[in-house]
């Protein structure tokens, strides 16, 4: 069944999968490692509804897959990309449907919020697929954060008859990494709109080849 359970702490700790996430055993029984790996492979192959060129494993949304060795119940943990993501329900339904079609009669899909999802969890394979589809992958969040906040002017404000503007600013400690064009590779690009076709993407343009493209925003 698809559940609405939200797990606010880490679930069972399992073995790391090469595609990201882990497989784990839950419950009191002992599951066959092969069965766990097969269940993981089924769930990992589910495509993302908003970025169908990526699987949930590529995106880093599939956190763990557990198999109860006693009851045979399969539990999949998904980490939403952001609070209120409209695709979460569809992801959960797709994972549930794929696992049942693969022969697992008792399926639970749960949400995990801790640790939170980050674009750093997108795998190298996922980034390659994004670029091949003409979408610029996100930059490392640490490198973007090191560039510091952008100066923001608040105002004008009025106190009595005096009018003033307040500027909140902080020096940048480093330049933000460039966003190379996924079509020609040139780094001379510019942002046209903070929002693209979905909330997780922004609209950019390459000044070299003049082609517009979308970029996955860093979270």
Secondary structure, DSSP 8 states (H G I E B T S, - for coil): -EEEEEE-S-----EE-TTSSEEEEESSS---HHHHHHHHHHHHT-B-SSSTTSBHHHHT-EEEEEEETTT--EEEEE--SSTT-TTHHHHHHHHHHHHHHTT-SSEEEEEE-SS---GGGS-HHHHHHHHHTTEE----HHHHHHT----EEEEEEEETTEEEEEEE----SS-------TTT--S-EEEEES--SSTTEEEEEETTT--EEEEE---
